[in-house]
Amino acid sequence: MDLKNIFTSEQRKALVEEIKEYFLNEHDIELGDLACTLLLDFFSEKIGPEFYNQGVFDSYKYLQNSLDDLLGIQK
């Protein structure tokens, strides 16, 4: 799965700016666009699937609980 394309160009630009701001404010390190883009790509590829899988699992549990509730109204 190519996770580099999960964000629109506007979203990527905004996220790169957020990363730049974070490093400057929290670590007093000024990073350029390329470094921040590479960081975004790295974290998207390494951590993104974990968030996705957790979202799928959470959705499954929610639907399972909803179905259990639905069966509870049987007469």
Phi, psi and omega per residue, in radians:
M1 nan 2.252 3.128
D2 -1.567 1.753 -3.089
L3 -1.425 -0.112 3.120
K4 -1.184 -0.372 -3.082
N5 -1.816 0.293 -3.126
I6 -1.400 -0.302 3.132
F7 -1.871 2.555 3.004
T8 -1.227 2.902 3.126
S9 -1.096 -0.591 3.092
E10 -1.163 -0.729 3.112
Q11 -1.132 -0.758 3.134
R12 -1.065 -0.767 3.138
K13 -1.070 -0.775 3.141
A14 -1.132 -0.717 3.131
L15 -1.166 -0.682 3.083
V16 -1.067 -0.739 3.113
E17 -1.120 -0.676 3.100
E18 -1.097 -0.733 3.132
I19 -1.131 -0.781 3.116
K20 -1.024 -0.793 -3.129
E21 -1.123 -0.732 3.131
Y22 -1.040 -0.902 -3.099
F23 -1.115 -0.627 3.129
L24 -1.204 -0.813 -3.088
N25 -1.285 -0.691 -3.032
E26 -1.591 -0.495 -3.033
H27 -2.222 -0.002 -3.128
D28 0.961 0.689 3.121
I29 -2.068 2.229 3.123
E30 -1.713 1.988 3.130
L31 -1.851 2.604 3.085
G32 -1.522 3.052 -3.136
D33 -1.039 -0.746 -3.104
L34 -1.091 -0.823 3.137
A35 -1.053 -0.739 -3.131
C36 -1.208 -0.635 3.089
T37 -1.134 -0.726 3.103
L38 -1.143 -0.675 3.065
L39 -1.106 -0.777 3.120
L40 -1.043 -0.796 3.134
D41 -1.104 -0.746 3.139
F42 -1.054 -0.900 -3.108
F43 -1.181 -0.607 3.095
S44 -1.080 -0.751 -3.107
E45 -1.291 -0.636 -3.062
K46 -1.512 -0.658 -3.044
I47 -1.834 -0.507 -3.102
G48 -0.884 -0.837 3.140
P49 -1.054 -0.579 3.120
E50 -1.157 -0.754 3.084
F51 -1.123 -0.717 3.122
Y52 -1.072 -0.860 -3.129
N53 -1.075 -0.682 3.108
Q54 -1.140 -0.681 3.095
G55 -1.107 -0.721 3.091
V56 -1.095 -0.792 3.140
F57 -1.108 -0.784 3.117
D58 -1.059 -0.703 3.104
S59 -1.124 -0.737 3.110
Y60 -1.042 -0.826 -3.130
K61 -1.099 -0.724 3.126
Y62 -1.072 -0.819 3.140
L63 -1.145 -0.699 3.115
Q64 -1.059 -0.784 3.115
N65 -1.127 -0.666 3.122
S66 -1.145 -0.708 3.112
L67 -1.163 -0.674 3.084
D68 -1.084 -0.714 3.086
D69 -1.093 -0.704 -3.136
L70 -1.105 -0.736 3.124
L71 -1.166 -0.419 -3.140
G72 -1.215 -0.246 -3.121
I73 -1.660 0.091 3.098
Q74 -1.093 2.560 3.098
K75 -1.819 nan nan
